[in-house]
Amino acid sequence: MAVAVPPGRAGGSGWAWRPVAQDALLARAFHSCTELQGRLYLVGGLLAGGAREPSSDTVVFDPAGGQAVRLGARGSPQRSHHDAAPVGGRWLCVVGGWDGSRRLATVAALDTERGVWEAWTATPSNCPPAGLSSHTCTRLSDRELRVAGREGSIRTQRRYGSIYTLRLDPNARSYCYKEEGCHTVSRSGHCAALLQTPGPHPGHQLLLFGGCNSAEPEVAGLWSHGKIKEEPPVAPHLMEQLARLVSSGQGSRQGPQGLRHHSCSVVGPFAVLFGGETLTRARDTICNDLYIYDTRESQTNG
């Protein structure tokens, strides 16, 4: 695990990477990594190259102490290629994924107060996807998530990507999928960023990046001003440093083409994409590139 050090702290004009933790418990791929109560929760994934059976362990990393520990919670789900979201400052909801034999659309939740995993129940009105893997799950509120991606097995996958609203009831430990009327390009291994729209009365938009040959981000949801609760700025100093970095170079209207399984972090008006795998090269497909998407209307996206 590493962090990027901004100019001035790294002793040069560019950014540099500084390791903050090295632990065998962190070595995994196709897992989820979610911040909850100031700690990072790593769930499942594949623990070795060529592995087919997902892990069922949960690892908690405390940035303050720089230590990773395996969580001994009962009922940890066996998952890879899933996504997860924090709910209510208490639950970590794992949505969909591969369990070693099939793609799922179920919801499993870690109750961090009680230290146990729970299998939440679908409501009678639930209309779930055929199965989800390498999808995205974005928190809109403590009772609503937005799920986007291809659904079904390889033989039954649609030629487009589906969008679902996933409604949660933490008190009842239940969930309900509702398919939205719009679709996206067929994507897998993409990322999603919930960003403010520019203007005097900003709303929000959910943008999808990568997971297909297209270099263009795609809108998977639009909300007017006040529909989504405003969150306080995260890492304001980093936001200033990213703004200076963006203004120092010439951006491009075209994003990276064919990128998948990369990370995505939202910092103010910026979506920061890093790493992943490219579909545009036959060799050396693993990337070490960093891209910044700038939503400010007075700037050029790059």
N, C-alpha and C positions, 0 to 999 in steps of 0.2 A: 504494500500500500504506500502511495507516495502523494505528495502535494506539489503544485507548481509554485515556485518562488518568483515574485515579480521583480522587475528591473530595480536595481539599487541594492537589493538584499542578496542577490546572487553574484554581485561583483562584476557584472557586465551589462551590456545593453539589452540582451534578450532575457527570456524567461528560462528557468532551469527547474529540474525535478529534484526534490529532496525526499529520500525515503523517511517515512514516519513510523513504519512498523514492518517487521518481517516475522512471519509465523506460518508454520505448516497448516494451521487451521484456516488460513485465509486463501490457500491455494485451491481454486475451483473455477469453473466456468459455467455459463448458462444458469447462474443462480440469481437471486435478488438481493439487493443491498439497500436497506431502508433506514432512514433516520427516525428515531422515536425517543423522546425524552433525553435528547443529547447523546444517545448512543446509536451505533450502527448495528442493525440486525441482518446477518447473512443467512439466508435460508436455502438449503438444498444445493442443487447444481451437480455437475459432473466433476469428480475429484481427480481424474487422470485422463490423459489423451487416449482416445479410442474407447473410453468407458461408455457403456450403454445404460447401466443401472444408475438412476439418480440417487443422490445422498438424501438421507432423512434427518441429518443433523442441523442444528441451529447454532450459529456462532454469534456472540455479542462482542463488539469491539468498542472499547471506551477510549475516545480520543484524548481525554484528559490524562489518563494513566498510560496510554499507549499499549494496552494489554488486550489480548483476545482470549475469550474463554468459551468453551462449549456449554450451551445451555442444557440443563438436564430436565427440560419440560417434557411431560408425558404426551404421547400422541403426535409427535412431530411428523408432518406429512413428507412422503417421499416424492420429491418434485425436481424437475429441471425445466428450462424454457418457460417459466411462469413469470408472473409479475406480482408485486405486493404494494400495499398502500397503508399508511397509518390512519387510524380512525379513533376519534375521541380522546387522543392523548393516552390511550390505554391498550387498544387492540392493534395487532399487526395482521391485516387481512391478506392472505395469499390466494390469488385468483387464477384458476386454470392451470395449464402446464401439462407436462409429460410425467407419468408415474412409473414408467418402465414397461408398460404394456399398452397404454392408450392415452389419448389427449382428453383432458378433463375441462369442465366449465364450472366446477364446484368451488366453494369458498371455505377455506380453513382459516381460523383466526387464533393467534396467540394472545391470550389474556395475560399481559405483563404484570398485572397486580397479583393474580393468583398463580402465575407461573405454569399454566397448562394450555395445551392446544385444544381447540374446540372445532368440531365439524358443524358448521352452521347449516340450517335447513332451508330448502327452497320453498317458497310460498306456493299455494295452488295456482296462482296466476302467472307463475314463472314461465318465460319463453326463452330458454337458454340457447346459446350457440351449440353447434354440433360438437365442438371440442376446440380448445384453444392452446396454441403453443407459439412462442416467439411473438406474442402480442404485446400491447401496452395497456396499462390500467392507471388512469389518472384520477387523483382525488379532486372532486369539485366541492364537496362538503363532507361532514361526518356521516351523512346518510346517502351520498350519491357519488358514484364513480363513473368514469367514461372509459369503456373498453373498445379498442380498435385493433383490427388485424384480420388475417385470413382465419377461417374456421374449418373444422373437419379434417379428416385424414387426407393423405396425398391423393387417393383415388376419388374422394368426394369433395375436394376443395372447390369453391366457387372461383370464377374468373375475376372477382372483385373482392375488395376488403369490406368487412361488415363493421358497423358501429352500433354498440349497445350501451344503454344506460343501465347501470347496475345499482339498484336501490338496496340499502342496508338498514336493518333494524337491530342495533346492538343489544337492546333490551330483550328482544325476542330471540336473538341469535338466529336471524333469518335473512334471506336475500331474495331478490327478484330481478330477473333480466327483462329488458324491453328493447326490442330492436328498433333503431331509428330508421326513418324513411330514406335517408341518403346513404350512399356508399362511397368508398374510396378506391383508388388503385389497389390492386392486390399486393399487399406488403407483408413481409415476415422478417423479424429481426430489426425492425425500425425503432425509433424512439419518439416520444411525444413530449411537447412542451406547452404548458399553459401560460400564455403571455398576454400582457395588456395590449389592447389596440391603441394606436396613436390618436391624438385629438384632445379637445378640451374636456370631454366627458368620456374617458376611456372605459371600454368594456373589456371583455376577454375573448381570446381565440385559442383553440387547441390546434397546434400545428404538428404534423407528422413529418419526420425527416428519415430518408433512407428506406432500406428494406425492399427496394426495387431498383430498376435501372434508371428511373427518373432522378434528376438532380433537383427538382423543384419540391419545396415543402407543400403540403396539402392541408387544407382546413378540415378538421374533423368535428368542429363545433364552434358556434358563435354565441356570446352572451352579452346583453346590453349592460350599461352601467348599473351597478348595484345588485345584479343578479348573483354574482359570486363575491363572497366576503373578501375584502381587501386584507392581505397579510402584511405585517410590518416588513420593511426592507431586510433582506438577508445579506449579510456581509457587505455593508455599504462601502467599506474601503476597497474591497475587491471590485465592486461595481465601478468605482472611480478609476481604478487601475485598468480595468477592461475598456472603459471609455477612452482613456488616453492611448491604449494600445490600438484600438480601432481607428482613432483619428490620426494615428501616425502613419498609416498605410492606406493604399488604395484598395477598396473592396471590390467585390464582383457581384453581379446580380445572379450569377449561376453558382449553385452550391456543389458539394462533392457528389459525384455520380456513382451509383451502385454501392453505396456504403450500407453495412448492416452489422448488427451485434456490437454497436458502439455505445458509449455512454453519453448522457445528455444531462446537463445541469442548468437550471434557470437561475440567473443572477440579475435581478432587476429587469431591464429591457433586453437582456442578452440571453440567447440559448447557446451554451458552450458544448460542442460536440468533440469527443476525443476517441481515438483508437478505432477498433473494430476491424472489419474485413471488407475488402473491396471486391465487387463482382466484375470489375473492368480489366483485371489482369489475370493471366494464366498462372503466373508464379509470383512469389512474394506478396501474397494476398493480404497478409496481416499489416494493418496500418499503424503508424505512430504519429498521425497528424492531428492538429487541433484546429477546429473551425469555430468562428463566432458569428452567429446570426443576430443582426442588429435590427430591432423593430422600430427604432425611432424614425419618424418620417423625414427628418431633416438630414438623415445620414444615408449612406449607401450600404445595403446589406452585403456582408461578405463572409 
